[in-house]
């Protein structure tokens, strides 16, 4: 699944970061790294952009940018 498909209160792990090289470099500079946990922290009224929590930081991404990030839902310990 891609990052925009993630629902509020779901936890996921970043699997891959695709897209144009400048965007990938920007995302990495913002701390979007493969293997890190990510979740939706807030959503604007129209659903775009969204704020995501990665570790102790939060970043804001448009759906178009977030669609390049593939994530895998975390199991809830069950």
C-alpha positions, -999 to 999 in steps of 0.1 A, spaced: 0 0 0 11 36 -4 13 62 23 -19 81 13 -39 49 18 -28 48 55 -57 56 78 -55 76 111 -43 55 140 -27 29 117 10 23 121 31 13 92 68 7 82 83 24 53 92 -2 26 104 18 -4 107 54 -16 102 58 -54 98 88 -76 121 113 -92 156 116 -77 151 152 -64 120 142 -45 136 111 -30 166 131 -19 142 157 -3 122 129 15 154 114 29 166 148 40 133 151 59 139 118 77 117 95 55 139 64 56 133 28 47 124 7 78 111 35 100 77 36 116 52 61 102 17 71 111 -9 98 102 -7 127 128 -33 151 112 -53 156 81 -65 189 66 -102 194 61 -101 183 25 -76 154 32 -47 169 14 -20 176 27 -15 153 57 9 155 86 28 122 93 48 112 124 81 96 119 98 89 152 96 121 172 92 144 142 63 154 120 63 162 83 36 175 60 33 159 26 9 163 -3 -8 131 -15 11 132 -48 44 132 -29 32 106 -4 21 83 -31 57 75 -39 62 60 -5 53 23 -1 44 12 34 34 -21 51 10 -21 80 23 -32 113 6 -60 130 -9 -51 164 10 -77 184 -16 -104 178 
